[in-house]
Amino acid sequence: MFNDELQSLLSKDQTDQNSNNIINVQQPALSYGNPFLTNDPTMDISNTYPVGKTELSPNKNISGKVTQYDDIIQEMSQKYDVDANLIKAIIQHESNFNPNAVSHAGAKGLMQLMPVNLKEYSVSNPFDPKQNIEAGTREIKRYLTMYDNNLPLSLAAYNAGMGNVRKYGGIPPFKETQDYVKKVSQTYLEA
């Protein structure tokens, strides 16, 4: 059922992009009923994500890609009760598994941690895969807990900050964030 709804949303988004329209992002503050903020009031997919921990296996890997970080991802999945495939999907879209990645905004490492996160989680070396994945996993777990396992809102907060999620009452109207939520969700759900 969710995959049908996600595909419908992705198709609608493609239609909107083709006609140069922007998805309507108006929603009352702190109303999380429709995490993708479309005009379709019947599309309520909140709290429908299997975000608990799972083990990575050769037949259940993101894009079938086995990485040198799978052991760390599995360890953090178990430690923080976050699905290993979700962690891996975030890493894929944040850094494409490049531990030395640095964004234009100053985010660093595999899970693209911002300086405030480095300090908050006592990360001494953001380019150390274990430290980075642990801090990033703690951050996504924080949002999953805060938003009652609502994956779109959690991913939006991870990408744009919880202040922006609060300010806009859901996924912020930033194209980058909306694309990020869709891409990471799709990668994760296809795993």
BELCOR-V50211 format. One record per residue. RES is the residue in three letters. D_CENTER is the distance of its C-alpha to the mean C-alpha in whole Angstrom. Layout:
BEGIN
res & d_center
RES & D_CENTER
RES & D_CENTER
END
This chain:
BEGIN
res & d_center
MET & 20
PHE & 16
ASN & 17
ASP & 20
GLU & 18
LEU & 15
GLN & 17
SER & 19
LEU & 17
LEU & 16
SER & 20
LYS & 21
ASP & 18
GLN & 20
THR & 23
ASP & 22
GLN & 22
ASN & 25
SER & 27
ASN & 25
ASN & 24
ILE & 21
ILE & 19
ASN & 21
VAL & 19
GLN & 21
GLN & 21
PRO & 22
ALA & 21
LEU & 19
SER & 19
TYR & 16
GLY & 18
ASN & 16
PRO & 13
PHE & 13
LEU & 16
THR & 18
ASN & 22
ASP & 22
PRO & 23
THR & 23
MET & 19
ASP & 18
ILE & 15
SER & 14
ASN & 14
THR & 15
TYR & 12
PRO & 13
VAL & 11
GLY & 14
LYS & 15
THR & 17
GLU & 19
LEU & 18
SER & 21
PRO & 22
ASN & 22
LYS & 18
ASN & 17
ILE & 14
SER & 16
GLY & 19
LYS & 18
VAL & 20
THR & 19
GLN & 21
TYR & 18
ASP & 18
ASP & 20
ILE & 18
ILE & 15
GLN & 17
GLU & 19
MET & 16
SER & 15
GLN & 18
LYS & 19
TYR & 16
ASP & 15
VAL & 12
ASP & 12
ALA & 13
ASN & 11
LEU & 8
ILE & 8
LYS & 10
ALA & 8
ILE & 6
ILE & 9
GLN & 10
HIS & 9
GLU & 9
SER & 13
ASN & 14
PHE & 15
ASN & 17
PRO & 18
ASN & 20
ALA & 17
VAL & 18
SER & 17
HIS & 19
ALA & 18
GLY & 18
ALA & 15
LYS & 16
GLY & 16
LEU & 13
MET & 10
GLN & 12
LEU & 13
MET & 15
PRO & 19
VAL & 18
ASN & 16
LEU & 18
LYS & 21
GLU & 19
TYR & 19
SER & 22
VAL & 21
SER & 24
ASN & 23
PRO & 19
PHE & 20
ASP & 21
PRO & 18
LYS & 19
GLN & 19
ASN & 16
ILE & 14
GLU & 15
ALA & 14
GLY & 11
THR & 11
ARG & 13
GLU & 11
ILE & 8
LYS & 11
ARG & 12
TYR & 10
LEU & 10
THR & 14
MET & 14
TYR & 13
ASP & 14
ASN & 12
ASN & 10
LEU & 7
PRO & 7
LEU & 8
SER & 6
LEU & 3
ALA & 7
ALA & 8
TYR & 6
ASN & 7
ALA & 10
GLY & 11
MET & 13
GLY & 16
ASN & 15
VAL & 13
ARG & 17
LYS & 19
TYR & 18
GLY & 17
GLY & 14
ILE & 12
PRO & 14
PRO & 16
PHE & 15
LYS & 14
GLU & 12
THR & 9
GLN & 10
ASP & 10
TYR & 7
VAL & 6
LYS & 9
LYS & 8
VAL & 5
SER & 7
GLN & 10
THR & 10
TYR & 9
LEU & 11
GLU & 14
ALA & 14
END
